[in-house]
């Protein structure tokens, strides 16, 4: 049966409740016919050859596999599958439209991304102005209220825009992220007290790194947006999966490197404005870790994102635990790795190692996962 290339009337196309695959072609010698049956739902749902190509790739079909179906690559195979679906061949469509270039939409999520940093900055300014004028309870209320506003602003920034996961569950990752941010405030002080024989309260806080991270939500959103936009352009301009993957990897590395440069500058400015303290290297590693975890979650890989965050939490929690365990008789060697690390580079080395190693692992994962066409079909 020949495939009719002339488009059907729109009213007829809309009236059809479902589309059936054309299977009357070349008989058992047709290798594509079997693939059509195997991926019937994908072929019937697709409105663009790129959607079929991404779906085939998600099911393990590579350019090398496509050669068994007498095609040079997956994109060519997808075009034949798309053409052999009646009612769609010849219709114009785009399953993967590039992110909307709506200035108002961009301005909306950009403003929401600024909320966490604005809330943190306003809180720190209020605490600085009321120092010596208000009691501890009042200042604690100001700090708690500002922290709550910052969390609300962060939730709004992550709900829509390029950092939104589109409703996919990230509960575990959010919990791990809160732990890591809490360690930025209290972790180094806690570890200092444990090493000196404590812990003994109250713990000193180091707000400068947290302020830098909060302000960095906005550049993180823009890096994620630019990565998504240019990845879509690569997807539409590529003719093979390997070509697309080779073009996307530099985009990922560039987005991460640019964010790291911006975050480093923000952490430096926050340290100048508020004063020293904290671990800027650890905070920079944490920022990159959070960006990579969010990119993976946004593009459909929440499990490795949560795993990377959990690994960083485990290392940070293990450091004071090992010091405490080393006080028991005969367990001095348990605390030795932490002692050596702290003696060499200070308490800030613990979050730097924890978040840096986890970020490197997620970067390796993202290099593979985000270079797949299927990762950008709904981003």
N, C-alpha and C positions, 0 to 999 in steps of 0.2 A: 504494500500500500504506500502510495506516495504521501509525503507530508505536505499539506497545503500551507503555503506561506502567507496567503492573503488573510488579513485580520478579520475576525467576525464582528458583526455589529455589536456595539456596546450593550444594547438591551438584551441581545441573545446571550452574551457572555455573562451578564449579571443573572440571567434567569437560570443558568445551569447550576443545579444544586451541588454537583460534584463533577470532577473531571476524571476520566478514565484514561489510562495509558494506552497508547497505540502499540499493540503487540503483534500486529499482523505482518511485520516485516520479515525478514530473511530466514525465518524458521530456526531450527536448532543450531544452525551455523552462526547465528547472530550472537556474539558475545555480550553485546550491550543489553540485549533483551533480559538476560538473567539479572544483570545489575539493576535494571529498571524495576523488576519485580521485588528485588531485595530491598530497595530503597523507595518503594512505591509512595509512602506517605511524604517523604522529603520531596519527591518530584511533583506530586500533586499540589503541595503547599507552596512551592517556590514560585516567585514572580520575577526572578532574575537568575541568569546562569551563575552569577557569583555566589548566590545563596546555595545552589546545588554543589558548587565546588567546595565551599566551606564545610557543608554538611558531609560530603564525601571524605574530606580531610579529617574531620572529627571522628569518622568511622574507620580511620586507618588507611584510606586510599591515598597513595602517593603518586608522584609523577612516574615512578618506576612501575607501580601497579597499573597505571593507566595504559602503559605500553601493551599489556596483555589484552586490553580491549581495543587495540589498534589505534591508539591515540598517542600523540606526542607528550601530553601533559594532562593534569586533572582539569584545567580550564577548558581545554578542547573537548574532553569527555563530557564535562558538564554542559557545554553548549549543545552537544548532540542530544543529551537527555532532555534538556529544556525544549529543544526544537521538536522532539517527539511527543510532547505533552499537548494534546489538542486543546485549543482555546487560549493558550498562552503564547505560543509561537507567533511572532509578529506584533504582539502587543508591547507597547513601550511601558517600562516599569523600572523601578529601582528598589531592590530590597535593602540596599545599604546606602541610603542617602547620607551624605556627609553631614556632620553636626551643623545645625542651623546657624547661619551667620546673622543672627538677630541681635542687634546692638543692645536692645532693651533686656533680652534674656541674659546676655553676657554681663551687663551691668548689674542685674539682679543677683546672680550668683557670686559675682565679684564682691559686691557689698556684703553679702552674707558671709563670705570667706574672711572679711575684715573684722567681723564681730568678735571672735575670740581674742584677737590681739588688742582691739579697742577696749574690751572689758578688763583684760589684765592690766593694760597701761593705766586706765582710769582708776583701778583699785590701788595700784602701787602709788600713784600720785596722791590719792586720798590718804593713804597710810602715811606717806611722807609728810603731808601738810598737817596731819593731826598728831604727829609724834610729839609727845610731851603735853599736848592739850587735852587729850581724851584718855580715859582709863583703858586698862587692858581688855575689859569685857567689850567696850564699845569698838575698840580697834579689831577685836576678834570678830565682831558682828560685821564690820566693814569688809574684812578679808573673806569671811564666809560668803557674804552676799556677792562680792565680786567674783569669787570662784564659781558660785552657782551660775551667775550670768555668763561667765566664760564657757562653762559646760553647755549651757543652752545655746549660745552662739555657735559652738562647735557642732552640736547636733543639727542645727539649721544648715550649717555649711555643708555637712555630709549628707543631708537628705536630698538635696537637689544639686544640679550642676555636674561638672566632670568628676567629682569625687563621690557621687551617688552610686550605690550598688544596685539601684533599680529594684529594691525590695528583697534582694537576696539576704538571707540571714547572716549577720556578722556579730552575733551576741558574744561568742567566745573571744573573738578578736577585739571587740570593744572593751571587754573586761581586762584582757591582757594589756591593752593600750593604757587604760587607767592606772594599772599597776606601774607601768614604765614611767608614766608622767609623775606619779606619786614619788617614785624613786628619785626623779630629778629634783624634787623639792626636799626630800628628807633622807634619801639613801646615803649620801656621803657623811652626813652628820651621824646617822645611826652607826655606820661602819666605824667611824672614828671612836665613838663611845664604846663599841664592842671591843675594839682593839686596845682601848685604854682600861679595860676592866669592867665596863658597864654592861648593858645599857642603863643610863640614868637620864631621866627627862629633866626639863623639856628639851626637845631637839631644836637646833637652829635650822632655819630654812634658807634655801638658796634660790631666790625667785628669778634672778637674771636669766638663766638658761630657759626657764619655763616661759618667760616673756618672749624671748627670741623664737621659741617653737610656736607660740600662739600667733605671733605676727606672721610666721612663715606659712600659715595655712593658706593665705591668699596666693603667694607664688607657687605653692604646691598645686592648687587648683588650676592655675594657668599652665603649669608644666603638664599636668594630666590632660588638659584640654588640647594643648598643642600636639602632644603625642598622639591623641586620638584622631585629630584632624589630619595630620600628615600620614598616619597609618592607613586611614581610609583612602587617601589619595594614592598611596602605594598599592593598595588592594585593587583599586580600579585601573591602575596603570600597568599592573603586572600580568604576565602571560604564563607564569609557572610558579609553583609553590616555593621552590628554592629562590627564585628571583625576589618574591615578596619577602621571604624571611631575611635574605641578605640586605634588603632595603630597610627593614624595620629595626633590626638590631642597632644600627648607628643612631636611629631616632631615640630608642630607649636609653642608650648610654648618654646621648646628648642631654636628654631631659633630666636624668639623674645627676649628671655632672653640673648642669646649670643650676639645679635646685640646691646642690651642695654648696656651690659658690655663694649663692644668695643667702642661704641659711648661715653660712660662716660669717658673712658680713653682718647679718642681723644679730647673731649671738655676740659678736664683738661690740656692736653699738649698745646692746642691752647691758653688757658688762660695764661699759663706760658710763652709762646713764645711771645704773643702780649701784654699781660697785662690784668688786670681784666676788669670788665664791662660785661653788658649783664646779661642774666638769664640762667645759665647752666642747671638748673632743667627744666625750660621751653623748652630749646633747646633739651634736652634729650627726653622729652615727645613729642615734635614735630617730632623728628627723628623716634620714634616708631610709631607715628601716620602716618607718610608718608610711612613707610615700610608696615604697615598693609593695608593702602589704596591701595598701589601698588600691594600687593599680591592678594587682592580681585579683582582688575581690571584685573590682568594677568590671573586669573582663572575664569573669566567670570562674575564678580559681580561689575561692575563699578558704579552702582547706589548707593548702600550703602557706597561705598568708597567716592563718591562725597558728600553724605549727611554728613558723619563724618567730612570731611574737612570743609564743609560749616558751620557746627555747631561751630567748633573752631573759624572760622573767625567771626561769629556773636558775640561770647562772647568777643573776643578781640576788635571788633569795638564798642560793647556796653559799655565797660568800660569808655573810654573818653567821649562818648556821654552822659552817665548817670551823669558824673561829670559836664559837661556843662549844662545839663538840671537842675541839682540841684541848679544852680545859679539863676534860675527864682524864683520869689516870691511864697512862699508856697510849693515849690517842694524840700525842703531840704532832705526829707526822700528818694527821688529817688536815690540820690548819696550815701546814707549811706552804702549800702552793699559793694560798691567799697572802700569807705573810711576805713571800718573795715578791709577788706582784705589787703589793702595796709599798714595800720598801724600794722597789725599783722605780715606780711611777706614781705613787700616791693612791689615795682611795678612788680618785677619778678614773683610774685604769680599769676598775671593775666594770662600770657601765660601758666604757669604751670597748673593752674586749667582748662583753656580752652582746651589745647591740651591733658592734662592727662585724663580728662573726656571723650573727643572724642576718644582717643586711647583705653580707657577701653570699650567704646561702640563698637568700631570696632573689638576689640579682642573677645568680646562676639559673634558678628556676624560672624567673621572668624572661631571661634570654631565650629559653626554649619555649615556654608557654605563650608568650606574647608575640612570638614570631610566627605563630600559626594563624592562618586566615580565619579560622572559626572563632578565634578570640575577639575578632573585631566585627562580627556580624550584627551584634546588638549593642555595641558600645556607643 
